[in-house]
Amino acid sequence: MDSDLMFVIGAILMALAIPSIFSALSDSRPPRAAAIIVLIGGTLIVIALNQKPGGVALSQVPDIFFRVIGRLLN
């Protein structure tokens, strides 16, 4: 799997876990599913960042997203 694709999937999983965390906390439940999703997303992001030789700058994140979406659409 490409490191850019892993980064994008991890970021999307982490973003999708945020509403689940707030929902579980507002219902006074432990956020187990959200914690698992955060762990998976965080692991994907860390693996992707370790595979990049120079790392990823914050200004490169939109380019990574657009590059992955462009590859999926073509």
C-alpha positions as CSV (number, residue, x, y, z in Angstrom):
1,M,0.0,0.0,0.0
2,D,1.2,3.5,-0.9
3,S,2.3,5.7,2.0
4,D,0.1,8.6,0.7
5,L,-2.9,6.3,0.6
6,M,-2.2,5.1,4.2
7,F,-1.9,8.7,5.4
8,V,-5.3,9.6,3.8
9,I,-7.1,6.6,5.1
10,G,-5.7,7.1,8.6
11,A,-6.7,10.8,8.6
12,I,-10.2,10.0,7.4
13,L,-10.6,7.3,10.1
14,M,-9.4,9.7,12.8
15,A,-11.8,12.4,11.6
16,L,-14.7,9.9,11.6
17,A,-13.9,8.8,15.1
18,I,-14.5,12.3,16.6
19,P,-18.3,12.3,16.4
20,S,-18.3,8.7,17.8
21,I,-16.2,9.8,20.8
22,F,-18.5,12.8,21.5
23,S,-21.6,10.6,21.2
24,A,-20.3,8.0,23.5
25,L,-19.2,10.5,26.1
26,S,-22.6,12.4,26.0
27,D,-24.4,9.1,26.6
28,S,-22.1,8.2,29.5
29,R,-20.7,5.2,27.6
30,P,-17.0,4.3,27.2
31,P,-15.9,5.1,23.7
32,R,-14.5,1.6,22.8
33,A,-15.3,1.6,19.1
34,A,-14.0,5.1,18.7
35,A,-10.8,4.2,20.6
36,I,-10.2,1.3,18.2
37,I,-10.8,3.5,15.2
38,V,-8.4,6.1,16.5
39,L,-5.7,3.5,17.1
40,I,-6.1,2.1,13.6
41,G,-6.0,5.6,12.0
42,G,-3.1,6.7,14.1
43,T,-1.2,3.6,13.3
44,L,-1.7,4.1,9.6
45,I,-0.6,7.7,9.8
46,V,2.6,6.8,11.8
47,I,3.4,4.0,9.3
48,A,2.9,6.4,6.4
49,L,5.1,9.1,8.0
50,N,7.9,6.6,8.7
51,Q,7.9,5.5,5.1
52,K,8.4,9.0,3.8
53,P,12.1,9.8,3.7
54,G,11.8,13.5,4.5
55,G,8.5,13.3,6.5
56,V,5.4,15.3,5.6
57,A,5.1,19.1,6.1
58,L,1.8,20.5,7.0
59,S,1.6,22.4,3.7
60,Q,1.9,19.1,1.8
61,V,-1.2,17.5,3.4
62,P,-3.7,19.0,0.8
63,D,-1.5,17.9,-2.0
64,I,-1.4,14.4,-0.7
65,F,-5.2,14.3,-0.4
66,F,-5.7,15.6,-4.0
67,R,-3.1,13.3,-5.4
68,V,-4.8,10.2,-3.8
69,I,-8.2,11.3,-4.9
70,G,-6.9,12.0,-8.4
71,R,-5.4,8.5,-8.6
72,L,-8.7,6.9,-7.5
73,L,-10.8,8.9,-10.0
74,N,-8.5,8.1,-13.0
